[in-house]
Amino acid sequence: MIGGNIELIFQELTDPKVYDDCGKKIENYNQILEPIIGWLDLISGDSNYDYKAKIEDATHIFVCDYVDLSLIDIEKTRAIINNRIYELKYIDDPMELHQHLEIYLKLIGGQYNG
């Protein structure tokens, strides 16, 4: 068991075709799944490996016990950790052993006040 001290909340975009009076796109999100407990770490340094571009764009990695996230559409889902908003880049189940997950995230700024 990995445990952890950080809670990750997944939120999925609802109806992406909603606009305000000025034509600006309004993004509404709803929480999906129960929060996941794990560890958050900053990705830094240089890599000699050829990873997918999505992983190279990541700023943080969240490591947690395995949870089935196969139904999550990472293009429409974001993560909230410590009231900060993160874009999902890649969800990895190393060697498909279902022991733990490595969730690659990109801090996109902004404060979540939900």
Secondary structure, 3 states (H helix, E strand, C coil): CCCCCEEEEEEEEEEEEEECCCCCEEEEEEEEEEEEEEEEEECCCCCCCCCCHHHHCCCEEEEEECCCCCCCCCCCEEEEECCEEEEEEEEECHHHCCCEEEEEEEEEEEECCC
